[in-house]
Amino acid sequence: MKSFFKDILTRMAVTLVSSILFAVVSLFLLGALIASLVDEAKVEHQPDSILTINLTMNLTDRPGGFGFEELTRQALTDEQEPPQMHLWEVLKALRKAKSDPKVNALFIKGGFMPSGYGCGYAAVQELLQGITDFKKSKKPVIGYMRNPSQLDYLVYSLCDQLSMDPSGSLLLKGLSSEAMFFGEAFDKYGIGIQVVRTGEFKGAVEPFISTQFSDENRAQINRLLRLRWNDYVSTISKNRSVNQKVIRQKLAKDYLYKPEEALEHKLVDLIAPYDQMVDQLIELGSFDDKSSFIEIDFIDYLDRPNPQEKLAQEIGTETPKIKIIYVEGAIIDGWGDDGEAVGGHQIANRLQEARADENCRAIVLRVNSPGGSVSGSDAILQELRRVRQDGVPVVVSMGSVAASGGYWIATECDRLLASKQTITGSIGVFGLLPNFKNIAAGYGLYWDAVKTHDHSDIMSVSRPKSPQELTVIQEHVESLYAKFIHLVATARNMEIEKVLSIAEGRVWTGIDAKAEGLVDGFGGIEAAVLQAVKLAEIGDNYQVVEVPGVETPLHALEEMFEVSSTTSPKYLPKKSGSVTKITNEIQHYLSFLQSLNDPRQAYGILPWYRRGFGFID
């Protein structure tokens, strides 16, 4: 009888789950059908409007997807992630607003909510350039902040008028790069880690074999942080018209500012509650029917194509195309692309499709990646070679980071541009070889193998590698390093000795890279597109196609669940307690280990890089 009821309950659970999945999938398909029949209506805005940028978003390089999990969460609950906007569409919208007679001013509020590789320092700098260009229209840029992060304040410092909430504060504490080290813990719990590597500066493996940064790695990270902080301070001092020497002296001891102190030091212009801020915005624009200012939400102002326009972009036009292909996240072997990890074969396939498109006249490869699998990186490089052999020019645009494997794929191109604060270089290769023999034995778990040779299970995690096996793997890693050096020397027209002197895993800023000959010049994604147009010799008649493109929830589904882009979503809270920070740090390294899927366990990656590098709040 007991087994009978157990069987009944099991069948009921399976039926319930299946029904829910069927309902969700059916709604998705119905929405897709409706979207294919109905054109998407553009949001019209009124004259004398204020365009509002809410920084409560994740600013990425690549367009964001709209996954099944997010779709069901938005459909079945009132919670959703902060909106994701990507750099190209944001810069396009700012250019449009600059000459839009209906837009009277730009209003900035909120604070960044980074995720994955979003909100990188170089991307935020390009946002600043877009706002600076908008200001040429003589339209005011107004900001209102409460408790901004340092990265938020970089944007706020550019405002013509910056107000601060009376209960707010401003913390300008400097930069840090913190990593968790597992070396002693792995020893204690019986997890074996064997390493083969090249270059004294290749600090990628340190978190797994040590308890602290090596002197060499500490020195280069310290240098990078100080260079970035210098750039940060010089930027805000210029934007706020405050003497740089004075602001450095103040920040050395006065780094947590109350509103009155921020006003005294000219870091803000006004202290005002939000309703007073609204009154000022009404003076710049017009009343709406709610006694507030007429507002255009930035997400509604973006030029996001509807499904029909997207299809026309792909197959229905003879207009020459510049394709931006995004490589954002750690490079893995194989397929997939979620903004945090991207498969080498996935990018290679996108390059193949671009090469097969006769209307694609040039490619911009936007790289925002710390590297990863050597096999995955090389798959991308091989396809880039085929693209160029077919006469299609390639311009590489480096984002916030393009290091190790991220630089590997950037070596062979027609033009290589970086931000001055791009983190790049890290020319080196390592192998990470974990084994779980001892920890498993502690739980009574053992492996046994039947094999033709002693080394037939060399890639198994069940045992440590023998000295002879380590020698073989070390030679393989050294051969990959030699290949990397040769790639750079050939592509950058350098002597081998010169490349060796700047390699060994050393990490550089974009300014360093330009001085050392690792990049051709400075410029963001817009400059890269213009360079691609010039190389393709196609004049002004062209369209830019992003790969992957923007994916949004279907409007039919939004209507069914009464979801609108103009509503104020309930964002998921950002957990930041002490315990949460520790668990998040552990999860970060566990995710990193899971992404190490190179078939030969050979990697070129910079795992201590975090978005924004140094801006940890």
C-alpha positions in Angstrom: 0.0 0.0 0.0 2.8 2.4 0.9 4.5 1.9 -2.5 1.2 2.4 -4.2 0.7 5.8 -2.7 4.3 6.7 -3.4 3.8 5.8 -7.1 0.6 7.9 -7.2 2.3 10.9 -5.7 5.2 10.6 -8.1 2.9 10.5 -11.1 1.0 13.5 -9.8 4.2 15.5 -9.3 5.4 14.6 -12.9 2.1 15.6 -14.3 2.0 18.9 -12.5 5.5 19.8 -13.6 4.8 18.8 -17.1 1.6 20.8 -17.2 3.4 24.0 -15.9 6.2 23.6 -18.5 3.6 23.0 -21.3 1.7 26.1 -20.2 4.8 28.3 -20.2 6.0 27.0 -23.5 2.6 27.4 -25.1 2.4 31.0 -23.9 5.8 31.7 -25.4 4.9 30.1 -28.7 1.6 32.0 -28.8 3.4 35.2 -28.1 5.9 34.5 -30.9 2.9 33.9 -33.3 1.3 37.2 -32.3 4.5 39.1 -32.6 5.0 37.7 -36.1 1.6 39.1 -37.2 1.6 42.5 -35.3 4.0 45.3 -35.8 5.6 46.8 -32.7 4.5 50.3 -32.0 7.2 52.8 -31.2 6.8 54.9 -28.0 6.1 58.5 -29.0 7.4 61.2 -26.7 6.1 64.7 -26.3 7.8 68.1 -26.9 9.7 69.7 -23.9 10.6 66.3 -22.5 13.4 65.3 -20.2 15.3 62.1 -21.2 16.1 60.1 -18.1 19.0 57.7 -17.7 18.5 55.5 -14.7 21.9 54.0 -14.0 20.2 51.1 -12.2 21.1 48.8 -15.0 23.8 46.5 -16.2 25.8 48.2 -18.9 27.4 45.5 -21.1 29.3 45.4 -24.3 27.2 42.7 -26.0 23.4 42.9 -26.3 21.6 40.9 -23.7 19.6 37.8 -24.2 16.2 37.1 -22.8 16.4 33.6 -21.3 13.7 31.1 -20.5 14.3 31.6 -16.7 13.9 35.4 -16.9 10.8 35.0 -19.1 9.0 32.7 -16.7 10.0 34.8 -13.7 8.6 38.0 -15.2 5.5 36.1 -16.3 4.8 34.4 -13.0 6.1 36.9 -10.5 6.5 40.7 -10.1 10.3 40.5 -9.8 12.9 40.9 -12.6 16.6 41.6 -13.0 17.6 45.2 -13.5 17.4 46.1 -17.2 20.5 45.3 -19.4 21.5 47.9 -21.9 24.5 47.6 -24.1 27.0 50.2 -25.1 26.3 50.6 -28.8 22.5 51.2 -28.4 23.2 53.6 -25.5 25.6 55.7 -27.6 23.2 55.7 -30.5 20.4 57.0 -28.3 22.6 59.8 -26.9 23.5 60.8 -30.5 19.8 60.8 -31.4 18.8 62.9 -28.3 21.5 65.4 -29.1 19.6 66.6 -32.2 16.1 65.7 -31.0 14.0 69.0 -30.7 11.6 67.2 -28.3 14.4 66.5 -25.8 15.2 69.5 -23.6 17.7 68.0 -21.1 19.3 64.8 -19.9 18.5 63.6 -16.3 20.8 61.0 -14.6 19.8 59.1 -11.5 20.3 55.7 -9.8 23.3 53.5 -9.5 24.9 50.7 -11.6 24.0 47.1 -10.8 26.9 45.2 -12.5 26.5 41.5 -13.4 28.9 39.3 -15.3 31.4 41.4 -17.3 29.0 44.4 -17.3 29.8 48.0 -16.1 33.5 47.7 -17.0 35.6 50.8 -16.6 36.3 51.2 -20.3 32.6 50.8 -21.1 31.7 53.5 -18.5 34.3 55.8 -20.0 32.7 55.4 -23.4 29.4 56.3 -21.8 31.0 59.4 -20.5 32.3 60.3 -24.0 28.7 59.8 -25.3 27.4 62.2 -22.6 30.1 64.7 -23.4 29.1 64.7 -27.1 25.5 65.2 -26.0 26.5 68.3 -24.1 27.7 69.9 -27.3 24.0 70.5 -28.0 24.0 73.0 -25.1 21.2 71.0 -23.5 21.8 70.7 -19.8 22.8 67.4 -18.0 21.2 67.2 -14.6 22.1 64.6 -12.0 20.6 63.5 -8.7 22.4 61.1 -6.4 21.9 59.6 -3.0 24.7 57.1 -2.1 26.6 56.6 -5.4 29.4 54.1 -5.9 32.7 55.4 -7.1 31.8 54.2 -10.6 28.5 55.9 -10.4 30.2 59.2 -9.4 32.4 59.0 -12.4 29.2 59.6 -14.5 27.7 62.1 -12.1 30.8 64.2 -12.1 30.1 65.1 -15.7 26.7 66.7 -14.9 26.2 70.5 -15.4 24.2 70.5 -12.2 24.6 67.8 -9.6 22.2 67.5 -6.6 22.6 65.3 -3.6 19.9 63.9 -1.3 20.1 65.4 2.2 20.4 61.9 3.7 23.0 60.7 1.2 26.7 60.3 1.3 29.7 60.0 -1.0 32.5 57.5 -0.4 35.7 58.0 -2.5 37.9 55.4 -0.9 40.3 54.5 -3.6 40.7 51.2 -5.4 41.5 47.6 -4.4 41.8 44.2 -6.0 41.0 41.4 -3.6 41.2 37.7 -4.2 40.4 34.6 -2.1 43.2 32.0 -1.9 42.5 28.3 -1.6 46.0 26.8 -1.4 46.0 25.9 2.3 42.3 24.9 2.2 42.9 22.5 -0.7 45.9 21.0 1.2 43.8 20.6 4.3 40.9 18.9 2.6 42.9 16.7 0.3 42.4 18.4 -3.0 45.5 18.2 -5.1 46.4 20.9 -7.5 49.4 20.6 -9.9 50.4 23.5 -12.1 52.5 23.9 -15.2 53.0 27.5 -16.5 55.2 29.9 -18.3 56.3 33.4 -17.2 57.1 34.7 -13.7 54.2 37.1 -14.0 51.6 34.5 -14.8 49.6 34.9 -11.5 46.5 33.1 -12.8 47.1 30.0 -10.8 48.0 31.7 -7.5 44.5 31.5 -5.9 44.6 27.7 -6.1 48.2 27.1 -4.9 49.0 29.9 -2.5 47.7 32.0 0.4 48.6 35.4 -1.0 49.7 37.2 -4.1 53.3 36.6 -5.2 55.6 39.7 -5.0 55.6 39.9 -8.9 51.9 39.8 -9.2 51.3 42.1 -6.3 53.7 44.6 -7.9 51.9 44.6 -11.3 48.4 44.8 -9.7 49.5 47.7 -7.5 50.8 49.5 -10.5 47.6 49.0 -12.5 45.5 50.2 -9.6 47.5 53.3 -9.2 47.4 54.1 -12.9 43.6 53.6 -12.9 43.1 55.7 -9.7 45.2 58.5 -11.3 42.9 58.4 -14.3 39.8 58.4 -12.1 40.9 61.4 -10.0 42.0 63.4 -13.0 38.7 62.7 -14.7 36.5 63.8 -11.8 38.7 66.8 -11.1 38.4 67.9 -14.7 34.6 67.3 -14.7 34.1 69.2 -11.5 36.6 72.0 -12.2 38.5 71.2 -9.0 42.3 71.4 -8.8 43.6 67.9 -9.1 46.3 68.4 -6.4 43.7 69.7 -4.0 41.3 66.9 -4.5 44.1 64.3 -4.0 45.1 65.9 -0.7 41.5 65.8 0.5 40.8 62.2 -0.6 43.9 61.1 1.3 42.1 61.8 4.6 38.5 62.9 3.9 37.0 60.1 1.8 33.5 59.7 3.3 31.5 62.9 2.6 28.3 64.0 4.1 26.2 66.2 1.8 27.4 69.4 3.4 31.0 68.3 3.0 30.5 67.2 -0.6 29.0 70.7 -1.3 31.9 72.5 0.5 34.5 70.6 -1.6 32.6 71.3 -4.9 31.9 67.6 -5.4 28.2 68.5 -5.8 26.3 71.7 -6.6 23.2 71.5 -4.5 21.6 69.6 -1.6 18.0 69.0 -2.3 15.2 66.5 -1.6 13.8 64.7 -4.7 10.6 66.8 -4.9 12.8 69.9 -5.2 14.7 68.2 -7.9 11.4 67.5 -9.8 10.5 71.2 -9.6 13.8 72.1 -11.3 13.2 69.6 -14.0 9.7 71.0 -14.6 11.3 74.4 -15.3 13.5 72.8 -17.9 10.6 70.9 -19.6 6.9 70.8 -19.1 4.2 69.5 -16.7 2.7 66.1 -17.3 -0.8 65.1 -16.1 0.7 64.0 -12.7 2.2 67.4 -11.8 5.6 66.1 -12.6 8.0 66.7 -15.5 7.4 65.1 -18.9 9.8 62.2 -18.9 11.2 59.9 -21.5 12.5 56.7 -20.0 15.9 55.9 -21.7 14.9 52.3 -22.2 11.9 53.5 -24.3 14.2 55.8 -26.3 16.5 53.0 -27.5 16.2 52.0 -31.1 15.5 48.3 -30.6 14.3 46.6 -33.7 11.0 44.7 -33.6 11.0 41.1 -35.0 10.2 42.2 -38.5 12.9 44.8 -38.6 15.4 42.3 -37.2 14.5 39.8 -39.9 14.9 42.5 -42.6 18.3 43.3 -41.2 19.4 39.7 -41.6 18.0 38.8 -45.0 16.0 41.5 -46.6 18.4 44.2 -47.7 21.3 44.8 -50.1 22.7 47.5 -48.0 26.4 46.9 -47.1 26.8 45.7 -43.5 29.3 46.2 -40.8 28.9 43.3 -38.4 29.8 43.8 -34.7 30.6 40.3 -33.3 30.8 40.3 -29.5 33.2 38.2 -27.4 32.2 38.9 -23.8 33.1 36.7 -20.9 35.6 33.9 -20.4 36.4 31.9 -23.5 35.6 28.2 -23.2 36.0 25.3 -25.6 32.8 24.5 -27.5 29.5 26.4 -27.6 27.4 28.8 -25.6 27.2 32.5 -24.9 25.6 34.0 -21.8 27.7 37.1 -21.2 29.8 35.4 -18.6 31.3 32.6 -20.7 31.4 32.2 -24.5 32.3 29.2 -26.6 35.1 29.5 -29.1 33.2 27.4 -31.6 30.2 29.7 -31.1 32.1 32.7 -32.1 33.8 30.9 -35.0 30.4 29.9 -36.3 29.2 33.5 -36.2 32.4 34.5 -38.1 31.6 31.8 -40.7 28.1 33.2 -41.2 29.4 36.7 -41.6 32.0 35.5 -44.1 29.2 33.8 -46.1 27.1 36.9 -46.1 28.0 38.7 -49.4 26.6 42.0 -48.0 29.0 41.9 -44.9 31.8 44.2 -45.9 33.7 44.4 -42.6 33.7 43.0 -39.1 34.3 44.6 -35.8 35.3 42.1 -33.2 34.5 43.6 -29.8 36.5 41.8 -27.1 35.6 42.1 -23.4 37.2 38.9 -22.1 40.0 37.9 -19.7 40.7 34.9 -22.0 40.3 31.2 -21.2 40.7 28.0 -23.1 43.6 28.0 -25.6 41.6 25.6 -27.8 38.6 27.9 -27.8 40.7 31.0 -28.4 42.5 29.3 -31.3 39.2 28.3 -32.9 38.2 32.0 -33.1 41.6 33.0 -34.4 41.5 30.4 -37.2 38.2 31.7 -38.5 39.4 35.3 -38.3 42.2 34.3 -40.6 39.7 32.8 -43.1 37.6 36.0 -43.0 40.6 38.2 -43.8 41.8 35.8 -46.5 38.4 36.3 -48.2 39.1 40.0 -48.3 36.8 41.1 -45.4 38.7 43.6 -43.1 38.6 43.0 -39.4 38.9 45.7 -36.8 39.3 44.6 -33.1 37.8 46.8 -30.5 39.1 46.1 -27.0 36.6 46.7 -24.1 37.4 46.8 -20.4 39.6 43.7 -20.7 41.2 41.8 -23.5 43.9 39.8 -21.8 45.6 36.4 -22.4 43.2 34.4 -24.7 41.4 37.7 -25.2 44.6 39.1 -26.7 45.3 35.9 -28.6 42.2 36.4 -30.7 43.1 40.0 -31.3 46.5 39.4 -32.8 45.6 39.1 -36.4 43.4 41.9 -37.6 43.6 45.0 -39.9 43.3 47.5 -37.0 43.5 47.0 -33.3 42.0 49.7 -31.0 41.8 49.8 -27.2 40.7 52.2 -24.5 43.5 53.9 -22.6 42.3 51.9 -19.5 41.8 48.6 -21.2 43.4 45.7 -19.2 45.3 43.7 -21.8 48.5 41.7 -22.4 48.9 38.8 -20.0 50.7 36.9 -22.8 51.3 33.5 -21.2 49.9 30.0 -20.9 49.3 27.7 -17.9 47.9 24.3 -17.1 45.8 23.6 -14.0 45.6 19.9 -13.0 43.3 19.2 -10.0 42.8 15.8 -8.5 40.4 14.6 -5.8 42.1 11.3 -4.7 42.7 12.2 -1.1 39.4 14.1 -0.4 37.4 11.2 -2.0 39.3 8.6 0.1 38.2 10.5 3.2 34.6 9.7 2.3 35.4 6.1 1.4 35.3 6.8 -2.4 38.0 5.2 -4.7 38.7 5.0 -8.4 40.1 2.1 -10.3 41.1 2.0 -13.9 42.1 -0.6 -16.6 44.4 1.0 -19.2 46.8 0.1 -21.9 49.5 2.5 -20.7 50.4 4.1 -17.4 49.5 7.5 -18.8 46.2 6.5 -20.5 44.2 8.3 -17.8 46.5 11.4 -17.7 43.6 13.8 -17.8 41.7 12.0 -15.0 40.9 13.9 -11.8 41.2 10.7 -9.8 45.0 10.8 -9.2 48.0 13.2 -9.3 50.2 13.3 -12.4 53.6 11.6 -12.3 56.8 13.6 -12.8 57.1 12.2 -16.3 53.5 13.2 -17.1 54.1 16.7 -15.7 57.1 17.0 -18.0 55.0 16.1 -21.0 52.3 18.7 -20.1 54.9 21.3 -19.3 56.4 20.9 -22.8 53.0 21.2 -24.3 52.3 24.4 -22.4 55.7 25.8 -23.4 55.0 25.0 -27.1 51.7 26.9 -26.8 53.5 29.8 -25.2 56.0 29.8 -28.1 53.1 29.8 -30.5 51.6 32.8 -28.7 54.9 34.7 -28.8 55.2 33.9 -32.5 51.6 35.1 -33.2 52.2 38.4 -31.5 55.6 38.9 -33.2 54.2 38.2 -36.6 51.0 40.2 -36.3 52.6 43.2 -34.6 55.7 43.1 -36.7 58.0 42.8 -33.7 61.2 40.9 -33.0 60.8 37.8 -30.9 63.1 39.2 -28.2 60.9 42.3 -27.9 57.7 40.2 -27.4 59.5 38.1 -24.8 60.4 41.2 -22.9 56.8 42.3 -22.5 55.3 38.8 -22.2 55.7 36.3 -19.4 52.1 37.0 -18.3 52.7 40.7 -17.6 49.4 42.8 -17.6 49.3 46.2 -19.2 46.9 49.1 -19.5 45.9 50.4 -23.0 48.3 53.2 -22.6 51.1 50.7 -21.9 50.0 48.5 -24.8 50.1 51.4 -27.3 53.6 52.4 -26.1 54.8 48.8 -26.4 53.3 48.3 -29.8 50.6 45.8 -28.7 47.8 47.9 -30.1 47.5 50.4 -33.0 45.6 53.2 -31.3 42.9 54.4 -28.9 39.2 54.4 -29.5 35.9 52.9 -28.5 33.4 50.9 -30.4 32.2 53.8 -32.4 35.7 54.6 -33.6 36.1 50.9 -34.5 33.0 51.0 -36.6 34.2 54.1 -38.5 37.6 52.5 -39.0 35.8 49.4 -40.5 33.8 51.6 -42.8 37.0 53.3 -44.0 38.7 49.9 -44.6 35.7 48.5 -46.4 35.5 51.7 -48.6 31.6 51.8 -48.6 30.9 55.4 -47.9 28.0 56.5 -45.7 25.4 54.0 -47.0 25.7 51.1 -44.6 24.0 49.5 -41.6 25.5 48.1 -38.5 24.3 44.6 -37.5 25.1 43.2 -34.0 25.8 39.6 -33.3 24.2 38.5 -31.1 21.4 41.0 -31.6 19.1 42.5 -29.0 16.5 40.0 -27.7 13.5 41.4 -25.8 10.3 39.8 -24.4 7.5 39.6 -26.9 4.9 42.3 -26.5 2.0 39.8 -26.7 3.3 38.1 -23.6 3.9 41.5 -21.9 0.2 42.4 -22.5 -1.0 39.0 -21.2 0.8 39.5 -17.9 0.4 43.3 -17.9 4.1 43.9 -18.1 5.2 47.2 -19.6 8.6 48.8 -20.0 7.3 52.0 -18.5 6.4 50.3 -15.2 8.7 50.3 -12.3 9.9 46.7 -11.8 10.7 45.3 -8.4 14.4 44.5 -8.8 15.8 41.6 -7.1 17.7 42.8 -4.0 21.4 42.8 -4.2 22.8 40.8 -1.3 25.9 42.3 0.2 26.3 41.0 3.7 29.7 39.7 5.0 28.7 36.0 4.8 27.2 36.6 1.3 30.4 38.2 0.1 32.4 35.1 1.2 30.0 32.7 -0.4 29.9 34.7 -3.6 33.7 34.7 -3.7 33.8 30.9 -3.3 31.1 30.6 -5.9 33.1 32.8 -8.3 36.1 30.5 -8.1 34.0 27.3 -8.3 32.4 28.8 -11.5 35.8 29.6 -12.8 37.0 26.0 -12.2 33.9 24.7 -14.0 34.6 26.8 -17.0 38.1 25.3 -17.4 37.1 22.8 -20.1 40.0 22.9 -22.5 40.6 19.4 -23.7 44.4 19.7 -23.0 43.9 21.7 -19.8 45.8 24.6 -21.3 44.7 28.2 -20.5 45.4 31.8 -21.2 43.2 33.6 -18.7 43.3 36.4 -16.1 41.0 35.2 -13.4 41.7 38.0 -10.9 40.2 40.5 -13.2 36.8 41.7 -12.1 34.5 44.1 -13.9 35.7 47.7 -13.5 39.0 46.3 -11.9 39.5 47.9 -8.6 35.9 49.3 -8.2 34.7 46.9 -5.5 31.8 48.1 -3.4 
